[in-house]
Amino acid sequence: MIGMATLLTIVLMAGVTYLTRIGGYVVLRNRVLSARATVVMEAAPGCVLISVIAPAFVSRNPADLLALAIIFVAATRLSMLPTVLTGVASAGLLRHLIG
Amino acid sequence: MSISQAVEAAGDGSGSEFRRGVASCAPVLFGTIPYALVLGAQATQRGLSPVELSMMTGLNFAGGSEFAAIQLWTSPPHILLIVAITFLVNSRHLLMGAALAPFLRDLPRGKVFPALFFLCDESWALGLADAKRRAAAGITPAFSPRYYMGAALAMYLTWVAFTTLGALLGPMLGHVETYGFDMAFPAVFLVLMRGMWKNVAAARPWLVSLVVAALAYLLVPGAWYVAAGAVSGLLAAWLMAGDA
C-alpha cells in the first residue's frame, strides 16, 4: 500500500516544509529590526498574498476576470463571508453563462 | 463573520478564543474543500494510494507544494526534483514566519514549534491580521495562540479529511473547479489585504509583486511566480523605504 520511494519522498517533503515554517521565526526571533527592515516586513504579508493569487489576475477566461473584478469591489466594502459568497456565486454563474 | 466582528465578539475564555479561530476560518473552507477533493482525485490518477496521499497531506500540509508534487509525480518519483520544488513553493513560509516572529517572542518555544507545524497561508494570514487588530486596539498579548490554533486545526482537519475523501472517490468526481469555489481564495486574500491597507504609498510594493508574479506565471513554467512576486515586492519596499 505504501511504496518505499513514495514514503521517502513524502518524509523529505514534510521535512523541508517544516524547515520553511520555523526558519523565519528561528532567524528573526531575537533581532531588533531597523526602520527600513520594519517597512519591508510590513509590506511582506501583502506581497506574499497577492503573489499567490496573481494567476487569477491574468486568467484567459473573461468570466473569471469579471468575477475577480466583482470580488475586488466586494472586498473593499464587505466583510469576509459576504465577499467569499459573492465571489463563489459570481464565478460559478459567470462561468456558466459566458463559459 | 469578519475578523473585526470576531474580535469584538471575543470573550476572555480560552474556549471562546478557540471557537473564534474556527469561526474565522469557516469562510476559507469554502475554497479549501473543493481544492482538497481535486487534489485527492488527481493523486489517484497519478498512482498514489489514498493512504499515501493522506500521509502526504497530513505530514506536509502545504497544498501548493502538494499540487506541484502530484503534477510532477512519476512511479517511482524523482525524489530530489519533488523535494526541491516543495521547498521552492513553500519558501514563502520563511517570510511569513518572520512577519509573525515579533508576535511570538513572549511565547515559550515548546508551544511555538508545534504551532508553526500548522502554519499555512490561511492560518498565518488570519492569525497575523487578528494580532495586528488586537495590537491596534491595545489588547495584550496581541497574538492569541488559541485563536490561531482554532483557525489552524480547522484548516488542517478539513485539508487531510477532504484530500483523503477525494482520493477515495477518485474518478467519480468531475471537474469540481468549474463551480467557482476556487474564487474563494482571491476573495479571502483581498479582504485580508484590505485589513492591512495603510495608504497608496505603502501599497506600491504589492503592485510590484502582482505585476511580477503575473508575468512570471505567464512566462515561466512551474511555481516560480510566488517566489518571484514576493521577492520583487520586498525589493521594491526596500528601495522605496530609502526615499522616505
Interface residues (C-beta under 8 A of the other chain):
Chain A: M1 I2 G3 A5 T6 L7 L8 T9 I10 V11 L12 M13 A14 V16 T17 Y18 L19 T20 R21 I22 G23 G24 Y25 V26 V27 L28 R29 N30 A35 R36 V39 V40 M41 E42 A43 A44 P45 G46 C47 V48 L49 I50 S51 V52 I53 A54 P55 A56 F57 V58 D64 A67 L68 I71 F72 A74 A75 T76 L78 S79 M80 L81 T83 V84 L85 T86 G87 V88 A89 S90 A91 G92 L93 R95
Chain B: M1 S2 I3 S4 Q5 S24 A26 P27 V28 F30 G31 L48 S49 V51 E52 M55 M56 L59 N60 F61 A62 G64 S65 A69 S75 P76 P77 I79 I82 V83 T86 F87 N90 S91 R92 H93 L94 L95 M96 G97 A98 A99 L100 A101 L104 R105 V112 F113 L116 F117 L119 D121 A125 L128 T178 Y179 G180 F181 D182 M183 A184 F185 P186 A187 V188 F189 L190 V191 L192 M193 R194 M196 A202 A203 P205 W206 V208 S209 L210 V212 A213 A214 Y217 L218 Y225 V226 A227 A228 G229 A230 G233 L234 A236 A237 W238 M240 A241 G242 A244
